[in-house]
Amino acid sequence: KENFKNSDRTLLDFWYPLVLENQVPKDKPYAIELWGEALVLYRDEYNQIQCVQDRCSHRGTPLSIGSIRNGNIECRYHGWQFGTNGKCVLIPSNLNGNVPSERANLICYPLLIREDLVWIWPGRMKDNKPMFGTDSIPPDSPEYSDRQNWVTSDMTFDCDNAPYVL
């Protein structure tokens, strides 16, 4: 499944901060966008934050307007439910309880929580893990660890683009 269709693929192979962990409610989906891609965060039955594409694989309805049922995110349109890793776990109209093939599953994104920030890996995967994940895990930030209510960024200034940036 293709994701982040309009983004430069090279920009995706990094961890990105999304929200503070305490901003993700326990009882409802939380909509967010990254690089033009609609995402939804929710807490599963173990209170772990999950991140999936914000559209149901059935009819494309935003899951962020749905609800959380037994740790699954539920589509408001036909009640399809998706569990951990975006797996479709319930289709109410299937009386025999069968769930269709993996095509019904959602794209699920790896997350990690560092110093109360939820980070997402939207990039390439290898063996169900971020391709460059272990080498690019966000470092601890002493500035943020001290709970100063601000975050610093270490970046170089690109003088060639100064007229455009300034």
VMD Tcl script that builds the backbone (N, CA, C; Angstrom):
set m [mol new atoms 498]
animate dup $m
set s [atomselect $m all]
$s set {name element resname resid chain x y z} {
  {N N LYS 1 A 0.841 -1.186 0.000}
  {CA C LYS 1 A 0.000 0.000 0.000}
  {C C LYS 1 A 0.878 1.238 0.000}
  {N N GLU 2 A 0.506 2.176 -0.828}
  {CA C GLU 2 A 1.290 3.395 -0.964}
  {C C GLU 2 A 0.803 4.436 0.040}
  {N N ASN 3 A 1.735 5.141 0.626}
  {CA C ASN 3 A 1.400 6.210 1.550}
  {C C ASN 3 A 2.227 7.438 1.221}
  {N N PHE 4 A 1.826 8.581 1.717}
  {CA C PHE 4 A 2.535 9.823 1.494}
  {C C PHE 4 A 2.865 9.985 0.003}
  {N N LYS 5 A 1.849 9.837 -0.840}
  {CA C LYS 5 A 2.028 9.811 -2.296}
  {C C LYS 5 A 2.677 11.064 -2.859}
  {N N ASN 6 A 2.383 12.208 -2.304}
  {CA C ASN 6 A 2.885 13.454 -2.876}
  {C C ASN 6 A 4.138 13.971 -2.194}
  {N N SER 7 A 4.741 13.175 -1.331}
  {CA C SER 7 A 5.912 13.620 -0.585}
  {C C SER 7 A 7.190 13.099 -1.215}
  {N N ASP 8 A 8.253 13.828 -1.006}
  {CA C ASP 8 A 9.568 13.375 -1.424}
  {C C ASP 8 A 9.953 12.208 -0.519}
  {N N ARG 9 A 10.159 11.045 -1.105}
  {CA C ARG 9 A 10.427 9.830 -0.319}
  {C C ARG 9 A 11.639 9.984 0.601}
  {N N THR 10 A 12.644 10.761 0.185}
  {CA C THR 10 A 13.838 10.880 1.015}
  {C C THR 10 A 13.559 11.635 2.309}
  {N N LEU 11 A 12.546 12.485 2.301}
  {CA C LEU 11 A 12.215 13.222 3.525}
  {C C LEU 11 A 11.476 12.356 4.545}
  {N N LEU 12 A 11.025 11.199 4.133}
  {CA C LEU 12 A 10.231 10.365 5.018}
  {C C LEU 12 A 11.073 9.464 5.912}
  {N N ASP 13 A 12.337 9.251 5.560}
  {CA C ASP 13 A 13.186 8.323 6.307}
  {C C ASP 13 A 13.797 8.965 7.545}
  {N N PHE 14 A 12.954 9.561 8.349}
  {CA C PHE 14 A 13.357 10.184 9.606}
  {C C PHE 14 A 12.234 10.010 10.617}
  {N N TRP 15 A 12.571 10.115 11.876}
  {CA C TRP 15 A 11.559 10.172 12.932}
  {C C TRP 15 A 11.073 11.612 13.039}
  {N N TYR 16 A 9.761 11.790 13.134}
  {CA C TYR 16 A 9.162 13.111 13.255}
  {C C TYR 16 A 8.318 13.188 14.526}
  {N N PRO 17 A 8.450 14.290 15.282}
  {CA C PRO 17 A 7.574 14.456 16.449}
  {C C PRO 17 A 6.174 14.839 15.983}
  {N N LEU 18 A 5.173 14.255 16.615}
  {CA C LEU 18 A 3.781 14.546 16.242}
  {C C LEU 18 A 3.074 15.384 17.297}
  {N N VAL 19 A 2.987 14.852 18.505}
  {CA C VAL 19 A 2.246 15.508 19.582}
  {C C VAL 19 A 2.862 15.111 20.910}
  {N N LEU 20 A 2.465 15.802 21.951}
  {CA C LEU 20 A 2.800 15.354 23.300}
  {C C LEU 20 A 1.941 14.136 23.627}
  {N N GLU 21 A 2.511 13.204 24.327}
  {CA C GLU 21 A 1.798 11.961 24.638}
  {C C GLU 21 A 0.467 12.221 25.335}
  {N N ASN 22 A 0.433 13.185 26.250}
  {CA C ASN 22 A -0.802 13.429 27.001}
  {C C ASN 22 A -1.892 14.113 26.179}
  {N N GLN 23 A -1.588 14.493 24.925}
  {CA C GLN 23 A -2.606 15.085 24.057}
  {C C GLN 23 A -3.479 14.021 23.386}
  {N N VAL 24 A -3.033 12.777 23.393}
  {CA C VAL 24 A -3.802 11.707 22.760}
  {C C VAL 24 A -4.805 11.180 23.781}
  {N N PRO 25 A -6.104 11.405 23.555}
  {CA C PRO 25 A -7.113 10.980 24.528}
  {C C PRO 25 A -7.221 9.459 24.622}
  {N N LYS 26 A -7.746 9.000 25.724}
  {CA C LYS 26 A -7.915 7.561 25.938}
  {C C LYS 26 A -9.192 7.023 25.302}
  {N N ASP 27 A -10.144 7.901 25.022}
  {CA C ASP 27 A -11.466 7.427 24.633}
  {C C ASP 27 A -11.938 7.836 23.242}
  {N N LYS 28 A -11.099 8.523 22.472}
  {CA C LYS 28 A -11.522 8.911 21.125}
  {C C LYS 28 A -10.301 9.083 20.227}
  {N N PRO 29 A -10.511 9.001 18.914}
  {CA C PRO 29 A -9.412 9.181 17.962}
  {C C PRO 29 A -8.905 10.622 17.951}
  {N N TYR 30 A -7.665 10.777 17.550}
  {CA C TYR 30 A -7.016 12.090 17.490}
  {C C TYR 30 A -6.452 12.289 16.086}
  {N N ALA 31 A -7.045 13.192 15.318}
  {CA C ALA 31 A -6.620 13.444 13.935}
  {C C ALA 31 A -5.386 14.330 13.907}
  {N N ILE 32 A -4.499 14.027 12.966}
  {CA C ILE 32 A -3.287 14.819 12.791}
  {C C ILE 32 A -2.833 14.662 11.345}
  {N N GLU 33 A -2.018 15.563 10.872}
  {CA C GLU 33 A -1.529 15.495 9.496}
  {C C GLU 33 A -0.019 15.646 9.488}
  {N N LEU 34 A 0.648 14.889 8.622}
  {CA C LEU 34 A 2.089 14.993 8.439}
  {C C LEU 34 A 2.391 14.906 6.958}
  {N N TRP 35 A 3.097 15.897 6.434}
  {CA C TRP 35 A 3.464 15.932 5.021}
  {C C TRP 35 A 2.249 15.729 4.118}
  {N N GLY 36 A 1.124 16.302 4.499}
  {CA C GLY 36 A -0.078 16.224 3.682}
  {C C GLY 36 A -0.848 14.919 3.820}
  {N N GLU 37 A -0.389 14.027 4.663}
  {CA C GLU 37 A -1.058 12.734 4.851}
  {C C GLU 37 A -1.918 12.793 6.117}
  {N N ALA 38 A -3.186 12.461 5.984}
  {CA C ALA 38 A -4.097 12.431 7.133}
  {C C ALA 38 A -3.826 11.163 7.943}
  {N N LEU 39 A -3.549 11.352 9.226}
  {CA C LEU 39 A -3.264 10.249 10.149}
  {C C LEU 39 A -4.219 10.343 11.321}
  {N N VAL 40 A -4.362 9.237 12.028}
  {CA C VAL 40 A -5.151 9.253 13.246}
  {C C VAL 40 A -4.405 8.455 14.314}
  {N N LEU 41 A -4.359 9.038 15.507}
  {CA C LEU 41 A -3.761 8.377 16.664}
  {C C LEU 41 A -4.888 7.904 17.560}
  {N N TYR 42 A -4.673 6.770 18.211}
  {CA C TYR 42 A -5.644 6.291 19.194}
  {C C TYR 42 A -4.933 5.366 20.166}
  {N N ARG 43 A -5.564 5.117 21.292}
  {CA C ARG 43 A -4.991 4.226 22.308}
  {C C ARG 43 A -5.676 2.864 22.228}
  {N N ASP 44 A -4.850 1.821 22.191}
  {CA C ASP 44 A -5.391 0.465 22.116}
  {C C ASP 44 A -5.803 -0.039 23.492}
  {N N GLU 45 A -6.160 -1.326 23.573}
  {CA C GLU 45 A -6.631 -1.881 24.840}
  {C C GLU 45 A -5.578 -1.873 25.935}
  {N N TYR 46 A -4.301 -1.711 25.571}
  {CA C TYR 46 A -3.216 -1.641 26.553}
  {C C TYR 46 A -2.771 -0.206 26.809}
  {N N ASN 47 A -3.547 0.744 26.311}
  {CA C ASN 47 A -3.276 2.175 26.454}
  {C C ASN 47 A -2.049 2.618 25.653}
  {N N GLN 48 A -1.609 1.781 24.710}
  {CA C GLN 48 A -0.494 2.127 23.838}
  {C C GLN 48 A -1.034 2.945 22.658}
  {N N ILE 49 A -0.301 3.954 22.256}
  {CA C ILE 49 A -0.733 4.789 21.141}
  {C C ILE 49 A -0.432 4.078 19.830}
  {N N GLN 50 A -1.420 4.060 18.956}
  {CA C GLN 50 A -1.300 3.494 17.620}
  {C C GLN 50 A -1.486 4.628 16.614}
  {N N CYS 51 A -0.891 4.479 15.439}
  {CA C CYS 51 A -1.048 5.478 14.375}
  {C C CYS 51 A -1.333 4.764 13.067}
  {N N VAL 52 A -2.459 5.116 12.449}
  {CA C VAL 52 A -2.851 4.529 11.169}
  {C C VAL 52 A -3.302 5.649 10.236}
  {N N GLN 53 A -3.425 5.312 8.963}
  {CA C GLN 53 A -3.960 6.270 8.002}
  {C C GLN 53 A -5.364 6.644 8.443}
  {N N ASP 54 A -5.759 7.877 8.199}
  {CA C ASP 54 A -7.071 8.350 8.653}
  {C C ASP 54 A -8.122 8.159 7.566}
  {N N ARG 55 A -8.257 6.928 7.104}
  {CA C ARG 55 A -9.349 6.608 6.174}
  {C C ARG 55 A -9.592 5.108 6.236}
  {N N CYS 56 A -10.835 4.775 6.355}
  {CA C CYS 56 A -11.244 3.378 6.414}
  {C C CYS 56 A -10.945 2.716 5.065}
  {N N SER 57 A -10.468 1.498 5.119}
  {CA C SER 57 A -10.148 0.775 3.886}
  {C C SER 57 A -11.397 0.353 3.128}
  {N N HIS 58 A -12.560 0.474 3.753}
  {CA C HIS 58 A -13.803 0.065 3.101}
  {C C HIS 58 A -14.321 1.143 2.163}
  {N N ARG 59 A -14.665 2.309 2.699}
  {CA C ARG 59 A -15.242 3.381 1.887}
  {C C ARG 59 A -14.507 4.709 2.022}
  {N N GLY 60 A -13.366 4.716 2.692}
  {CA C GLY 60 A -12.564 5.929 2.776}
  {C C GLY 60 A -13.009 6.950 3.800}
  {N N THR 61 A -13.934 6.602 4.653}
  {CA C THR 61 A -14.409 7.526 5.686}
  {C C THR 61 A -13.280 7.825 6.668}
  {N N PRO 62 A -13.104 9.084 7.084}
  {CA C PRO 62 A -12.071 9.389 8.084}
  {C C PRO 62 A -12.344 8.645 9.393}
  {N N LEU 63 A -11.356 7.905 9.847}
  {CA C LEU 63 A -11.514 7.170 11.106}
  {C C LEU 63 A -11.503 8.103 12.303}
  {N N SER 64 A -10.978 9.299 12.116}
  {CA C SER 64 A -10.922 10.256 13.219}
  {C C SER 64 A -12.307 10.717 13.666}
  {N N ILE 65 A -13.346 10.507 12.838}
  {CA C ILE 65 A -14.705 10.848 13.273}
  {C C ILE 65 A -15.417 9.628 13.852}
  {N N GLY 66 A -14.685 8.533 13.949}
  {CA C GLY 66 A -15.241 7.307 14.515}
  {C C GLY 66 A -15.097 7.273 16.024}
  {N N SER 67 A -14.965 6.063 16.554}
  {CA C SER 67 A -14.859 5.906 18.002}
  {C C SER 67 A -13.879 4.780 18.333}
  {N N ILE 68 A -13.644 4.607 19.622}
  {CA C ILE 68 A -12.772 3.536 20.113}
  {C C ILE 68 A -13.661 2.520 20.824}
  {N N ARG 69 A -13.560 1.261 20.412}
  {CA C ARG 69 A -14.347 0.171 21.011}
  {C C ARG 69 A -13.408 -0.960 21.393}
  {N N ASN 70 A -13.308 -1.224 22.677}
  {CA C ASN 70 A -12.448 -2.305 23.176}
  {C C ASN 70 A -11.023 -2.204 22.640}
  {N N GLY 71 A -10.507 -1.000 22.553}
  {CA C GLY 71 A -9.139 -0.788 22.099}
  {C C GLY 71 A -8.964 -0.804 20.598}
  {N N ASN 72 A -10.056 -0.926 19.848}
  {CA C ASN 72 A -10.006 -0.881 18.388}
  {C C ASN 72 A -10.580 0.441 17.915}
  {N N ILE 73 A -10.071 0.925 16.792}
  {CA C ILE 73 A -10.655 2.127 16.205}
  {C C ILE 73 A -11.778 1.675 15.275}
  {N N GLU 74 A -12.945 2.316 15.420}
  {CA C GLU 74 A -14.135 1.897 14.682}
  {C C GLU 74 A -14.570 2.985 13.715}
  {N N CYS 75 A -14.823 2.576 12.473}
  {CA C CYS 75 A -15.314 3.489 11.447}
  {C C CYS 75 A -16.777 3.844 11.737}
  {N N ARG 76 A -17.075 5.107 11.622}
  {CA C ARG 76 A -18.428 5.593 11.900}
  {C C ARG 76 A -19.429 5.175 10.817}
  {N N TYR 77 A -18.941 4.881 9.631}
  {CA C TYR 77 A -19.834 4.619 8.503}
  {C C TYR 77 A -20.464 3.225 8.559}
  {N N HIS 78 A -19.672 2.170 8.577}
  {CA C HIS 78 A -20.201 0.805 8.609}
  {C C HIS 78 A -19.728 -0.018 9.806}
  {N N GLY 79 A -19.009 0.603 10.731}
  {CA C GLY 79 A -18.625 -0.091 11.956}
  {C C GLY 79 A -17.427 -1.020 11.845}
  {N N TRP 80 A -16.687 -0.956 10.743}
  {CA C TRP 80 A -15.478 -1.777 10.647}
  {C C TRP 80 A -14.541 -1.376 11.770}
  {N N GLN 81 A -13.901 -2.374 12.380}
  {CA C GLN 81 A -12.960 -2.102 13.461}
  {C C GLN 81 A -11.562 -2.572 13.076}
  {N N PHE 82 A -10.584 -1.785 13.517}
  {CA C PHE 82 A -9.186 -2.064 13.241}
  {C C PHE 82 A -8.419 -2.084 14.552}
  {N N GLY 83 A -7.614 -3.109 14.722}
  {CA C GLY 83 A -6.840 -3.267 15.946}
  {C C GLY 83 A -5.391 -2.870 15.753}
  {N N THR 84 A -4.566 -3.384 16.652}
  {CA C THR 84 A -3.141 -3.108 16.620}
  {C C THR 84 A -2.560 -3.430 15.251}
  {N N ASN 85 A -1.641 -2.617 14.812}
  {CA C ASN 85 A -0.981 -2.753 13.510}
  {C C ASN 85 A -1.927 -2.577 12.330}
  {N N GLY 86 A -3.079 -1.938 12.546}
  {CA C GLY 86 A -4.001 -1.640 11.455}
  {C C GLY 86 A -4.802 -2.827 10.948}
  {N N LYS 87 A -4.745 -3.938 11.655}
  {CA C LYS 87 A -5.439 -5.152 11.206}
  {C C LYS 87 A -6.945 -5.009 11.359}
  {N N CYS 88 A -7.669 -5.324 10.289}
  {CA C CYS 88 A -9.130 -5.320 10.344}
  {C C CYS 88 A -9.566 -6.510 11.193}
  {N N VAL 89 A -10.275 -6.232 12.283}
  {CA C VAL 89 A -10.646 -7.308 13.210}
  {C C VAL 89 A -12.148 -7.566 13.275}
  {N N LEU 90 A -12.959 -6.657 12.727}
  {CA C LEU 90 A -14.401 -6.849 12.790}
  {C C LEU 90 A -15.089 -6.137 11.639}
  {N N ILE 91 A -15.966 -6.879 10.972}
  {CA C ILE 91 A -16.865 -6.313 9.969}
  {C C ILE 91 A -18.262 -6.756 10.387}
  {N N PRO 92 A -19.054 -5.847 10.982}
  {CA C PRO 92 A -20.354 -6.232 11.534}
  {C C PRO 92 A -21.289 -6.922 10.546}
  {N N SER 93 A -21.204 -6.582 9.270}
  {CA C SER 93 A -22.121 -7.196 8.308}
  {C C SER 93 A -21.736 -8.629 7.942}
  {N N ASN 94 A -20.550 -9.057 8.284}
  {CA C ASN 94 A -20.140 -10.450 8.057}
  {C C ASN 94 A -20.607 -11.294 9.241}
  {N N LEU 95 A -21.738 -11.894 9.111}
  {CA C LEU 95 A -22.337 -12.626 10.227}
  {C C LEU 95 A -21.521 -13.836 10.644}
  {N N ASN 96 A -20.729 -14.385 9.728}
  {CA C ASN 96 A -19.917 -15.551 10.084}
  {C C ASN 96 A -18.617 -15.154 10.785}
  {N N GLY 97 A -18.363 -13.860 10.929}
  {CA C GLY 97 A -17.187 -13.395 11.652}
  {C C GLY 97 A -15.919 -13.343 10.831}
  {N N ASN 98 A -15.994 -13.739 9.564}
  {CA C ASN 98 A -14.798 -13.708 8.727}
  {C C ASN 98 A -14.396 -12.272 8.418}
  {N N VAL 99 A -13.090 -12.057 8.375}
  {CA C VAL 99 A -12.532 -10.773 7.996}
  {C C VAL 99 A -11.827 -10.988 6.668}
  {N N PRO 100 A -11.985 -10.049 5.734}
  {CA C PRO 100 A -11.364 -10.234 4.424}
  {C C PRO 100 A -9.840 -10.287 4.499}
  {N N SER 101 A -9.235 -10.414 3.355}
  {CA C SER 101 A -7.783 -10.531 3.260}
  {C C SER 101 A -7.083 -9.300 3.818}
  {N N GLU 102 A -5.782 -9.330 3.741}
  {CA C GLU 102 A -4.969 -8.225 4.234}
  {C C GLU 102 A -5.279 -6.908 3.532}
  {N N ARG 103 A -5.950 -6.965 2.403}
  {CA C ARG 103 A -6.316 -5.728 1.703}
  {C C ARG 103 A -7.196 -4.832 2.558}
  {N N ALA 104 A -7.892 -5.399 3.525}
  {CA C ALA 104 A -8.754 -4.597 4.398}
  {C C ALA 104 A -7.960 -3.896 5.496}
  {N N ASN 105 A -6.718 -4.312 5.717}
  {CA C ASN 105 A -5.904 -3.710 6.766}
  {C C ASN 105 A -5.484 -2.291 6.398}
  {N N LEU 106 A -5.184 -1.529 7.408}
  {CA C LEU 106 A -4.743 -0.146 7.232}
  {C C LEU 106 A -3.227 -0.065 7.247}
  {N N ILE 107 A -2.707 1.014 6.682}
  {CA C ILE 107 A -1.286 1.291 6.844}
  {C C ILE 107 A -1.093 1.762 8.276}
  {N N CYS 108 A -0.171 1.122 8.970}
  {CA C CYS 108 A 0.127 1.445 10.362}
  {C C CYS 108 A 1.566 1.951 10.430}
  {N N TYR 109 A 1.807 2.970 11.213}
  {CA C TYR 109 A 3.125 3.589 11.282}
  {C C TYR 109 A 3.790 3.317 12.625}
  {N N PRO 110 A 5.087 3.010 12.596}
  {CA C PRO 110 A 5.823 2.823 13.853}
  {C C PRO 110 A 5.872 4.126 14.644}
  {N N LEU 111 A 5.709 3.997 15.929}
  {CA C LEU 111 A 5.790 5.132 16.847}
  {C C LEU 111 A 6.787 4.820 17.939}
  {N N LEU 112 A 7.323 5.854 18.534}
  {CA C LEU 112 A 8.047 5.701 19.787}
  {C C LEU 112 A 7.792 6.938 20.606}
  {N N ILE 113 A 7.929 6.786 21.894}
  {CA C ILE 113 A 7.689 7.910 22.802}
  {C C ILE 113 A 9.004 8.220 23.498}
  {N N ARG 114 A 9.460 9.446 23.310}
  {CA C ARG 114 A 10.692 9.918 23.929}
  {C C ARG 114 A 10.375 11.227 24.622}
  {N N GLU 115 A 10.650 11.275 25.918}
  {CA C GLU 115 A 10.475 12.491 26.698}
  {C C GLU 115 A 9.106 13.131 26.482}
  {N N ASP 116 A 8.073 12.302 26.546}
  {CA C ASP 116 A 6.680 12.724 26.438}
  {C C ASP 116 A 6.246 13.141 25.033}
  {N N LEU 117 A 7.117 13.012 24.040}
  {CA C LEU 117 A 6.756 13.309 22.657}
  {C C LEU 117 A 6.480 12.007 21.915}
  {N N VAL 118 A 5.437 12.004 21.105}
  {CA C VAL 118 A 5.131 10.866 20.242}
  {C C VAL 118 A 5.824 11.126 18.912}
  {N N TRP 119 A 6.689 10.188 18.495}
  {CA C TRP 119 A 7.439 10.288 17.246}
  {C C TRP 119 A 6.923 9.238 16.277}
  {N N ILE 120 A 6.887 9.593 14.994}
  {CA C ILE 120 A 6.423 8.675 13.946}
  {C C ILE 120 A 7.552 8.433 12.946}
  {N N TRP 121 A 7.587 7.223 12.398}
  {CA C TRP 121 A 8.482 6.879 11.295}
  {C C TRP 121 A 7.615 6.657 10.061}
  {N N PRO 122 A 7.529 7.626 9.131}
  {CA C PRO 122 A 6.713 7.446 7.925}
  {C C PRO 122 A 7.494 6.837 6.758}
  {N N GLY 123 A 8.770 6.556 6.963}
  {CA C GLY 123 A 9.648 6.141 5.881}
  {C C GLY 123 A 9.630 4.667 5.539}
  {N N ARG 124 A 10.677 4.279 4.814}
  {CA C ARG 124 A 10.790 2.914 4.315}
  {C C ARG 124 A 11.002 1.924 5.454}
  {N N MET 125 A 10.478 0.718 5.209}
  {CA C MET 125 A 10.543 -0.348 6.210}
  {C C MET 125 A 11.359 -1.520 5.660}
  {N N LYS 126 A 11.963 -2.264 6.564}
  {CA C LYS 126 A 12.658 -3.503 6.211}
  {C C LYS 126 A 12.395 -4.484 7.338}
  {N N ASP 127 A 11.843 -5.642 7.010}
  {CA C ASP 127 A 11.477 -6.649 8.012}
  {C C ASP 127 A 10.562 -6.075 9.086}
  {N N ASN 128 A 9.569 -5.281 8.661}
  {CA C ASN 128 A 8.589 -4.654 9.554}
  {C C ASN 128 A 9.206 -3.715 10.580}
  {N N LYS 129 A 10.370 -3.167 10.273}
  {CA C LYS 129 A 11.023 -2.203 11.152}
  {C C LYS 129 A 11.494 -1.026 10.302}
  {N N PRO 130 A 11.602 0.153 10.932}
  {CA C PRO 130 A 12.123 1.294 10.178}
  {C C PRO 130 A 13.495 0.962 9.594}
  {N N MET 131 A 13.664 1.227 8.306}
  {CA C MET 131 A 14.893 0.861 7.609}
  {C C MET 131 A 16.130 1.439 8.288}
  {N N PHE 132 A 16.031 2.692 8.728}
  {CA C PHE 132 A 17.166 3.333 9.381}
  {C C PHE 132 A 16.842 3.643 10.840}
  {N N GLY 133 A 15.851 2.970 11.383}
  {CA C GLY 133 A 15.301 3.317 12.689}
  {C C GLY 133 A 16.271 3.327 13.840}
  {N N THR 134 A 17.125 2.299 13.950}
  {CA C THR 134 A 17.997 2.247 15.117}
  {C C THR 134 A 19.087 3.300 15.055}
  {N N ASP 135 A 19.473 3.706 13.839}
  {CA C ASP 135 A 20.508 4.722 13.705}
  {C C ASP 135 A 19.960 6.137 13.826}
  {N N SER 136 A 18.663 6.287 13.730}
  {CA C SER 136 A 18.106 7.635 13.693}
  {C C SER 136 A 17.111 7.917 14.814}
  {N N ILE 137 A 17.131 7.096 15.855}
  {CA C ILE 137 A 16.215 7.352 16.984}
  {C C ILE 137 A 16.538 8.727 17.558}
  {N N PRO 138 A 15.514 9.528 17.799}
  {CA C PRO 138 A 15.768 10.873 18.325}
  {C C PRO 138 A 16.565 10.806 19.622}
  {N N PRO 139 A 17.617 11.606 19.723}
  {CA C PRO 139 A 18.433 11.589 20.941}
  {C C PRO 139 A 17.699 12.262 22.089}
  {N N ASP 140 A 18.130 11.953 23.289}
  {CA C ASP 140 A 17.599 12.666 24.445}
  {C C ASP 140 A 18.000 14.122 24.327}
  {N N SER 141 A 17.117 14.973 24.712}
  {CA C SER 141 A 17.378 16.406 24.668}
  {C C SER 141 A 17.429 16.937 26.094}
  {N N PRO 142 A 18.617 17.309 26.566}
  {CA C PRO 142 A 18.695 17.804 27.948}
  {C C PRO 142 A 17.802 19.011 28.173}
  {N N GLU 143 A 17.642 19.819 27.124}
  {CA C GLU 143 A 16.794 21.000 27.268}
  {C C GLU 143 A 15.353 20.602 27.558}
  {N N TYR 144 A 14.883 19.565 26.858}
  {CA C TYR 144 A 13.511 19.137 27.062}
  {C C TYR 144 A 13.377 18.245 28.286}
  {N N SER 145 A 14.401 17.468 28.576}
  {CA C SER 145 A 14.357 16.575 29.732}
  {C C SER 145 A 14.151 17.349 31.023}
  {N N ASP 146 A 14.638 18.559 31.060}
  {CA C ASP 146 A 14.489 19.379 32.256}
  {C C ASP 146 A 13.091 19.982 32.372}
  {N N ARG 147 A 12.206 19.629 31.425}
  {CA C ARG 147 A 10.810 20.081 31.443}
  {C C ARG 147 A 10.709 21.598 31.464}
  {N N GLN 148 A 11.435 22.241 30.549}
  {CA C GLN 148 A 11.476 23.688 30.490}
  {C C GLN 148 A 10.352 24.305 29.660}
  {N N ASN 149 A 9.476 23.493 29.092}
  {CA C ASN 149 A 8.399 23.978 28.230}
  {C C ASN 149 A 8.895 24.518 26.895}
  {N N TRP 150 A 10.067 24.092 26.468}
  {CA C TRP 150 A 10.542 24.448 25.149}
  {C C TRP 150 A 11.464 23.363 24.634}
  {N N VAL 151 A 11.604 23.322 23.322}
  {CA C VAL 151 A 12.434 22.327 22.668}
  {C C VAL 151 A 13.432 23.068 21.789}
  {N N THR 152 A 14.671 22.608 21.773}
  {CA C THR 152 A 15.673 23.231 20.922}
  {C C THR 152 A 15.914 22.389 19.689}
  {N N SER 153 A 16.479 23.000 18.698}
  {CA C SER 153 A 16.830 22.291 17.477}
  {C C SER 153 A 18.228 22.708 17.072}
  {N N ASP 154 A 19.060 21.743 16.775}
  {CA C ASP 154 A 20.408 22.015 16.311}
  {C C ASP 154 A 20.402 21.916 14.794}
  {N N MET 155 A 20.563 23.045 14.120}
  {CA C MET 155 A 20.530 23.010 12.668}
  {C C MET 155 A 21.571 23.968 12.093}
  {N N THR 156 A 22.030 23.659 10.914}
  {CA C THR 156 A 22.973 24.542 10.249}
  {C C THR 156 A 22.197 25.496 9.357}
  {N N PHE 157 A 22.775 26.653 9.126}
  {CA C PHE 157 A 22.121 27.648 8.288}
  {C C PHE 157 A 22.664 27.529 6.872}
  {N N ASP 158 A 21.795 27.411 5.919}
  {CA C ASP 158 A 22.156 27.268 4.520}
  {C C ASP 158 A 22.237 28.654 3.896}
  {N N CYS 159 A 23.456 29.190 3.793}
  {CA C CYS 159 A 23.651 30.554 3.306}
  {C C CYS 159 A 23.196 30.732 1.849}
  {N N ASP 160 A 23.285 29.693 1.052}
  {CA C ASP 160 A 22.874 29.812 -0.355}
  {C C ASP 160 A 21.404 30.161 -0.485}
  {N N ASN 161 A 20.606 29.754 0.469}
  {CA C ASN 161 A 19.169 29.997 0.400}
  {C C ASN 161 A 18.723 31.161 1.279}
  {N N ALA 162 A 19.662 31.901 1.819}
  {CA C ALA 162 A 19.325 32.984 2.733}
  {C C ALA 162 A 18.350 33.993 2.138}
  {N N PRO 163 A 18.533 34.428 0.879}
  {CA C PRO 163 A 17.568 35.409 0.330}
  {C C PRO 163 A 16.143 34.868 0.306}
  {N N TYR 164 A 15.991 33.571 0.076}
  {CA C TYR 164 A 14.659 32.973 0.026}
  {C C TYR 164 A 14.095 32.784 1.433}
  {N N VAL 165 A 14.922 32.285 2.334}
  {CA C VAL 165 A 14.470 31.968 3.695}
  {C C VAL 165 A 14.201 33.233 4.478}
  {N N LEU 166 A 15.049 34.218 4.319}
  {CA C LEU 166 A 14.896 35.462 5.070}
  {C C LEU 166 A 13.928 36.355 4.341}
}
mol reanalyze $m
mol bondsrecalc $m
mol representation Tube
mol addrep $m
